[in-house]
Amino acid sequence: MPSEVDTKGLRHFFASTAVRNGIPLSDVADYMGHKDMQVTHKTYKHLLPESLTSMSRVVSKALFQ
């Protein structure tokens, strides 16, 4: 069982590091072998807090130009 835990931990480390360093979630999903992008999105989106700030900036700019 320890090797199973280690493997899961390494996969999570890989995905978390990739997302935190700007690799798109769609690419991480492919690398992880997730058939459904929602798995990746639900698990790792919290690592992209700047995405909400960026989105609000883009929408505000579009609305108030």
MODELLER restraints for C-alpha pairs under 7 A, 6 or more apart:
rsr = mdl.restraints
at = mdl.atoms
rsr.add(forms.Gaussian(group=physical.xy_distance, feature=features.Distance(at['CA:15:A'], at['CA:28:A']), mean=6.25, stdev=0.5))
rsr.add(forms.Gaussian(group=physical.xy_distance, feature=features.Distance(at['CA:16:A'], at['CA:44:A']), mean=6.75, stdev=0.5))
rsr.add(forms.Gaussian(group=physical.xy_distance, feature=features.Distance(at['CA:19:A'], at['CA:25:A']), mean=6.60, stdev=0.5))
rsr.add(forms.Gaussian(group=physical.xy_distance, feature=features.Distance(at['CA:19:A'], at['CA:47:A']), mean=6.69, stdev=0.5))
rsr.add(forms.Gaussian(group=physical.xy_distance, feature=features.Distance(at['CA:20:A'], at['CA:47:A']), mean=6.02, stdev=0.5))
rsr.add(forms.Gaussian(group=physical.xy_distance, feature=features.Distance(at['CA:20:A'], at['CA:48:A']), mean=6.81, stdev=0.5))
rsr.add(forms.Gaussian(group=physical.xy_distance, feature=features.Distance(at['CA:25:A'], at['CA:40:A']), mean=6.75, stdev=0.5))
rsr.add(forms.Gaussian(group=physical.xy_distance, feature=features.Distance(at['CA:25:A'], at['CA:41:A']), mean=6.76, stdev=0.5))
rsr.add(forms.Gaussian(group=physical.xy_distance, feature=features.Distance(at['CA:26:A'], at['CA:37:A']), mean=6.73, stdev=0.5))
rsr.add(forms.Gaussian(group=physical.xy_distance, feature=features.Distance(at['CA:29:A'], at['CA:37:A']), mean=6.01, stdev=0.5))
rsr.add(forms.Gaussian(group=physical.xy_distance, feature=features.Distance(at['CA:29:A'], at['CA:40:A']), mean=5.64, stdev=0.5))
